[in-house]
Amino acid sequence: MNWSGAADRLLIELWERGLTMERMAEAMTAAGHPVDTRSAISGRMGRLRKQGVVFSEREPHRFTKPAEPKPPKVRLPPKPKQPRGTVTHDNGVDYLANHDGCKAVLDSRGGRYNLRKCCGKTREAGTPYCSGHLTAYQNPGVRKSHG
């Protein structure tokens, strides 16, 4: 649209009356100044402001909600650290000879073939570890069900 002085005056008058940009576009089209969208109104108002035209400040329309303040963030205290499982290391058993015991590998080697040693204690149901190694290897407070 080619904006004329009459169209600019009508735009300012409609703004002063408090119409929304959508209603301003409809009124301008009805008055013989074809404006397709409210974006055209907004763009023209921006260009007029750059030229020094001052538009009055308006109160928000009744359908505009005032911004509600956000509630403060609640910081939870850190969870206390749970003690890890206590494991007593004895001599252990050869890893290959351990069929039904705990599979936690110890830091030692020994026996006839210098094989790695493992815990060998009775395992928890559904896990490869004894209760001490199971709690030592899991994340605190998390117990996965196996089986």
CYANA upper distance limits for C-alpha pairs under 8 A (distance plus 0.5 A):
  1 MET  CA     34 PRO  CA      7.46
  1 MET  CA     35 VAL  CA      7.35
  3 TRP  CA      7 ALA  CA      6.47
  3 TRP  CA      8 ASP  CA      7.26
  4 SER  CA      8 ASP  CA      6.77
  5 GLY  CA      9 ARG  CA      6.68
  6 ALA  CA     10 LEU  CA      6.67
  7 ALA  CA     11 LEU  CA      6.58
  7 ALA  CA     28 MET  CA      8.07
  7 ALA  CA     33 HIS  CA      7.00
  8 ASP  CA     12 ILE  CA      6.79
  9 ARG  CA     13 GLU  CA      6.65
 10 LEU  CA     14 LEU  CA      6.57
 10 LEU  CA     28 MET  CA      7.87
 11 LEU  CA     15 TRP  CA      6.69
 11 LEU  CA     24 MET  CA      7.60
 11 LEU  CA     28 MET  CA      7.99
 11 LEU  CA     41 ILE  CA      8.34
 12 ILE  CA     16 GLU  CA      6.70
 12 ILE  CA     55 PHE  CA      7.85
 13 GLU  CA     17 ARG  CA      6.84
 14 LEU  CA     18 GLY  CA      7.14
 14 LEU  CA     19 LEU  CA      6.51
 14 LEU  CA     24 MET  CA      6.63
 15 TRP  CA     19 LEU  CA      6.33
 15 TRP  CA     20 THR  CA      8.16
 15 TRP  CA     24 MET  CA      7.98
 15 TRP  CA     55 PHE  CA      8.29
 16 GLU  CA     55 PHE  CA      8.37
 16 GLU  CA     56 SER  CA      7.46
 18 GLY  CA     58 ARG  CA      7.88
 19 LEU  CA     23 ARG  CA      6.38
 19 LEU  CA     24 MET  CA      6.50
 20 THR  CA     24 MET  CA      6.60
 21 MET  CA     25 ALA  CA      6.67
 21 MET  CA     38 ARG  CA      5.57
 21 MET  CA     39 SER  CA      8.49
 21 MET  CA     41 ILE  CA      6.87
 21 MET  CA     42 SER  CA      7.71
 22 GLU  CA     26 GLU  CA      6.96
 22 GLU  CA     37 THR  CA      7.47
 22 GLU  CA     38 ARG  CA      5.43
 23 ARG  CA     27 ALA  CA      6.59
 24 MET  CA     28 MET  CA      6.54
 24 MET  CA     38 ARG  CA      8.07
 24 MET  CA     41 ILE  CA      8.07
 25 ALA  CA     29 THR  CA      6.66
 25 ALA  CA     34 PRO  CA      8.48
 25 ALA  CA     35 VAL  CA      6.02
 25 ALA  CA     36 ASP  CA      7.36
 25 ALA  CA     37 THR  CA      6.71
 25 ALA  CA     38 ARG  CA      6.33
 25 ALA  CA     41 ILE  CA      7.17
 26 GLU  CA     30 ALA  CA      6.69
 26 GLU  CA     35 VAL  CA      8.01
 27 ALA  CA     31 ALA  CA      6.64
 28 MET  CA     32 GLY  CA      6.92
 28 MET  CA     33 HIS  CA      5.67
 28 MET  CA     34 PRO  CA      6.99
 28 MET  CA     35 VAL  CA      7.04
 29 THR  CA     33 HIS  CA      5.41
 29 THR  CA     34 PRO  CA      4.81
 29 THR  CA     35 VAL  CA      6.11
 29 THR  CA     36 ASP  CA      8.39
 30 ALA  CA     34 PRO  CA      8.25
 35 VAL  CA     40 ALA  CA      7.22
 35 VAL  CA     41 ILE  CA      8.06
 36 ASP  CA     40 ALA  CA      7.45
 37 THR  CA     41 ILE  CA      7.49
 38 ARG  CA     42 SER  CA      6.72
 39 SER  CA     43 GLY  CA      6.51
 40 ALA  CA     44 ARG  CA      6.64
 41 ILE  CA     45 MET  CA      6.67
 42 SER  CA     46 GLY  CA      6.75
 43 GLY  CA     47 ARG  CA      6.85
 44 ARG  CA     48 LEU  CA      6.63
 45 MET  CA     49 ARG  CA      6.63
 46 GLY  CA     50 LYS  CA      6.92
 47 ARG  CA     51 GLN  CA      6.98
 48 LEU  CA     52 GLY  CA      6.98
 48 LEU  CA     53 VAL  CA      5.96
 49 ARG  CA     53 VAL  CA      5.36
 49 ARG  CA     54 VAL  CA      6.71
 49 ARG  CA     55 PHE  CA      8.14
 60 PRO  CA     64 THR  CA      6.68
 81 LYS  CA    140 PRO  CA      8.00
 82 GLN  CA    140 PRO  CA      6.63
 82 GLN  CA    141 GLY  CA      8.05
 84 ARG  CA    135 THR  CA      6.59
 84 ARG  CA    136 ALA  CA      5.58
 84 ARG  CA    140 PRO  CA      8.11
 85 GLY  CA    131 SER  CA      8.11
 85 GLY  CA    132 GLY  CA      5.26
 85 GLY  CA    133 HIS  CA      7.02
 85 GLY  CA    134 LEU  CA      8.00
 85 GLY  CA    135 THR  CA      5.39
 85 GLY  CA    136 ALA  CA      5.23
 86 THR  CA    132 GLY  CA      6.03
 86 THR  CA    133 HIS  CA      8.26
 86 THR  CA    136 ALA  CA      7.85
 87 VAL  CA    132 GLY  CA      5.66
 87 VAL  CA    133 HIS  CA      7.01
 89 HIS  CA    106 LEU  CA      8.36
 89 HIS  CA    119 CYS  CA      7.78
 90 ASP  CA    119 CYS  CA      8.24
 91 ASN  CA    117 LYS  CA      8.19
 92 GLY  CA    106 LEU  CA      7.90
 92 GLY  CA    117 LYS  CA      5.99
 92 GLY  CA    118 CYS  CA      5.81
 92 GLY  CA    119 CYS  CA      5.36
 92 GLY  CA    120 GLY  CA      6.60
 93 VAL  CA     97 ALA  CA      7.59
 93 VAL  CA     98 ASN  CA      7.11
 93 VAL  CA    117 LYS  CA      5.69
 93 VAL  CA    118 CYS  CA      5.99
 93 VAL  CA    119 CYS  CA      6.96
 93 VAL  CA    120 GLY  CA      6.37
 94 ASP  CA     98 ASN  CA      6.83
 94 ASP  CA    110 GLY  CA      8.15
 94 ASP  CA    111 GLY  CA      7.71
 94 ASP  CA    115 LEU  CA      6.60
 94 ASP  CA    116 ARG  CA      6.60
 94 ASP  CA    117 LYS  CA      5.18
 94 ASP  CA    118 CYS  CA      6.77
 95 TYR  CA    103 LYS  CA      7.84
 95 TYR  CA    105 VAL  CA      8.15
 95 TYR  CA    115 LEU  CA      7.48
 95 TYR  CA    116 ARG  CA      6.38
 95 TYR  CA    117 LYS  CA      5.85
 95 TYR  CA    118 CYS  CA      5.86
 98 ASN  CA    102 CYS  CA      8.39
 98 ASN  CA    103 LYS  CA      8.11
 98 ASN  CA    118 CYS  CA      8.22
 98 ASN  CA    120 GLY  CA      6.76
100 ASP  CA    120 GLY  CA      8.14
100 ASP  CA    122 THR  CA      7.83
100 ASP  CA    123 ARG  CA      7.83
101 GLY  CA    119 CYS  CA      7.78
101 GLY  CA    120 GLY  CA      4.67
101 GLY  CA    121 LYS  CA      5.61
101 GLY  CA    122 THR  CA      5.57
101 GLY  CA    123 ARG  CA      6.08
101 GLY  CA    128 PRO  CA      8.15
101 GLY  CA    129 TYR  CA      8.04
101 GLY  CA    130 CYS  CA      8.13
102 CYS  CA    118 CYS  CA      7.55
102 CYS  CA    119 CYS  CA      5.93
102 CYS  CA    120 GLY  CA      5.05
102 CYS  CA    121 LYS  CA      5.71
102 CYS  CA    122 THR  CA      6.58
102 CYS  CA    123 ARG  CA      5.66
102 CYS  CA    128 PRO  CA      6.18
102 CYS  CA    129 TYR  CA      4.86
102 CYS  CA    130 CYS  CA      5.68
103 LYS  CA    118 CYS  CA      6.20
103 LYS  CA    119 CYS  CA      6.75
103 LYS  CA    120 GLY  CA      7.04
103 LYS  CA    128 PRO  CA      6.20
103 LYS  CA    129 TYR  CA      6.26
104 ALA  CA    118 CYS  CA      5.87
104 ALA  CA    119 CYS  CA      6.05
104 ALA  CA    120 GLY  CA      8.36
104 ALA  CA    128 PRO  CA      8.34
104 ALA  CA    129 TYR  CA      6.76
104 ALA  CA    133 HIS  CA      7.34
105 VAL  CA    116 ARG  CA      7.56
105 VAL  CA    117 LYS  CA      6.55
105 VAL  CA    118 CYS  CA      4.77
105 VAL  CA    119 CYS  CA      7.00
106 LEU  CA    116 ARG  CA      7.64
106 LEU  CA    117 LYS  CA      5.95
106 LEU  CA    118 CYS  CA      5.62
106 LEU  CA    119 CYS  CA      7.08
107 ASP  CA    116 ARG  CA      8.06
107 ASP  CA    117 LYS  CA      7.78
108 SER  CA    116 ARG  CA      6.70
108 SER  CA    117 LYS  CA      6.34
109 ARG  CA    114 ASN  CA      5.85
109 ARG  CA    115 LEU  CA      5.81
109 ARG  CA    116 ARG  CA      5.03
109 ARG  CA    117 LYS  CA      6.03
110 GLY  CA    114 ASN  CA      4.82
110 GLY  CA    115 LEU  CA      6.20
110 GLY  CA    116 ARG  CA      7.28
110 GLY  CA    117 LYS  CA      7.46
111 GLY  CA    115 LEU  CA      7.05
121 LYS  CA    130 CYS  CA      6.53
122 THR  CA    129 TYR  CA      8.41
122 THR  CA    130 CYS  CA      6.20
123 ARG  CA    127 THR  CA      7.20
123 ARG  CA    128 PRO  CA      6.67
123 ARG  CA    129 TYR  CA      5.58
123 ARG  CA    130 CYS  CA      4.65
123 ARG  CA    131 SER  CA      7.42
124 GLU  CA    128 PRO  CA      7.78
124 GLU  CA    129 TYR  CA      6.71
124 GLU  CA    130 CYS  CA      5.81
124 GLU  CA    131 SER  CA      6.37
124 GLU  CA    134 LEU  CA      8.44
126 GLY  CA    145 SER  CA      8.43
126 GLY  CA    146 HIS  CA      5.88
126 GLY  CA    147 GLY  CA      6.28
127 THR  CA    134 LEU  CA      8.40
127 THR  CA    146 HIS  CA      7.22
129 TYR  CA    133 HIS  CA      6.25
129 TYR  CA    134 LEU  CA      5.92
130 CYS  CA    134 LEU  CA      6.42
131 SER  CA    135 THR  CA      6.79
132 GLY  CA    136 ALA  CA      6.75
133 HIS  CA    137 TYR  CA      6.46
134 LEU  CA    138 GLN  CA      6.70
135 THR  CA    139 ASN  CA      8.33
135 THR  CA    140 PRO  CA      8.19
138 GLN  CA    142 VAL  CA      7.32
138 GLN  CA    143 ARG  CA      7.70
139 ASN  CA    143 ARG  CA      8.36
